[in-house]
């Protein structure tokens, strides 16, 4: 979506007058978010090599262990040699070649 289209959408949202109308927009956005998350989840299977960036900016590379409803369980080799497991949203993962 281009910036001008995004700005038009924001401008239209700002013109809404009732909480009911705002609630309808929020429901539509949540529905779209769920759809995009489901699509992202379908791109991964157990055993895939993936990478992701954590909240603190560190990039991790690991293996998909399990695909859950909301998150994907990724095992990463820790600094101490022990594996660490992270629950990562599918939208934050990318496959490693």
C-alpha positions as CSV (number, residue, x, y, z in Angstrom):
1,X,0.0,0.0,0.0
2,X,1.4,3.4,-0.9
3,X,1.8,6.2,1.5
4,X,-0.9,8.3,-0.1
5,X,-3.4,5.4,0.1
6,X,-2.4,4.8,3.7
7,X,-2.9,8.5,4.5
8,X,-6.3,8.5,2.8
9,X,-7.3,5.6,5.0
10,X,-6.2,7.4,8.1
11,X,-8.0,10.6,7.1
12,X,-11.2,8.6,6.6
13,X,-10.8,7.0,10.0
14,X,-10.4,10.4,11.6
15,X,-13.7,11.5,10.1
16,X,-15.7,8.8,11.9
17,X,-18.2,10.2,14.4
18,X,-19.4,7.4,16.6
19,X,-17.7,4.7,18.7
20,X,-19.8,2.1,16.7
21,X,-18.1,3.1,13.5
22,X,-14.7,3.1,15.1
23,X,-15.4,-0.4,16.5
24,X,-16.3,-1.6,13.1
25,X,-13.0,-0.4,11.7
26,X,-11.1,-2.0,14.6
27,X,-12.8,-5.3,14.0
28,X,-11.9,-5.2,10.3
29,X,-8.3,-4.5,11.2
30,X,-8.1,-7.3,13.7
31,X,-9.6,-9.7,11.1
32,X,-7.0,-8.7,8.5
33,X,-4.2,-9.1,11.1
34,X,-5.4,-12.6,11.9
35,X,-5.6,-13.4,8.2
36,X,-2.0,-12.2,7.6
37,X,-0.7,-14.2,10.6
38,X,-2.4,-17.3,9.3
39,X,-0.8,-16.8,5.9
40,X,2.6,-16.3,7.4
41,X,2.2,-19.5,9.6
42,X,1.5,-21.6,6.5
43,X,4.9,-20.7,5.0
44,X,6.8,-22.7,7.7
45,X,7.0,-26.4,8.6
46,X,8.8,-28.1,11.5
47,X,12.6,-28.4,10.7
48,X,12.8,-25.2,8.7
49,X,15.9,-23.0,9.4
50,X,14.7,-19.5,10.3
51,X,16.0,-16.2,11.7
52,X,14.4,-13.5,13.7
53,X,15.3,-10.3,15.5
54,X,14.4,-10.0,19.2
55,X,13.1,-6.9,21.0
56,X,16.6,-5.9,22.0
57,X,17.9,-6.0,18.4
58,X,19.7,-9.3,18.6
59,X,19.3,-11.6,15.5
60,X,18.9,-15.3,16.2
61,X,19.0,-18.2,13.8
62,X,17.3,-21.5,14.7
63,X,15.1,-24.4,13.8
64,X,11.3,-24.5,13.8
65,X,10.2,-27.1,16.4
66,X,6.4,-26.7,16.4
67,X,3.8,-24.6,14.8
68,X,1.2,-23.4,17.3
69,X,-2.0,-21.4,16.7
70,X,-0.5,-18.0,17.6
71,X,3.3,-18.6,17.7
72,X,6.0,-20.7,16.2
73,X,8.3,-22.5,18.6
74,X,11.9,-22.0,17.5
75,X,15.0,-23.6,19.1
76,X,18.2,-21.6,19.1
77,X,21.6,-22.7,20.2
78,X,22.5,-20.6,23.2
79,X,25.8,-19.0,24.1
80,X,26.4,-21.6,26.8
81,X,25.8,-24.4,24.3
82,X,22.4,-25.3,25.7
83,X,19.4,-24.9,23.4
84,X,17.0,-22.0,24.1
85,X,13.4,-22.1,22.9
86,X,11.5,-19.0,21.8
87,X,7.8,-18.4,20.9
88,X,8.0,-16.2,17.9
89,X,5.1,-14.7,15.8
90,X,5.2,-16.1,12.3
91,X,5.3,-12.6,10.9
92,X,8.6,-12.0,12.6
93,X,10.3,-15.0,11.0
94,X,12.1,-15.4,7.8
95,X,13.6,-18.5,6.2
96,X,17.3,-19.0,6.0
97,X,18.6,-20.5,2.7
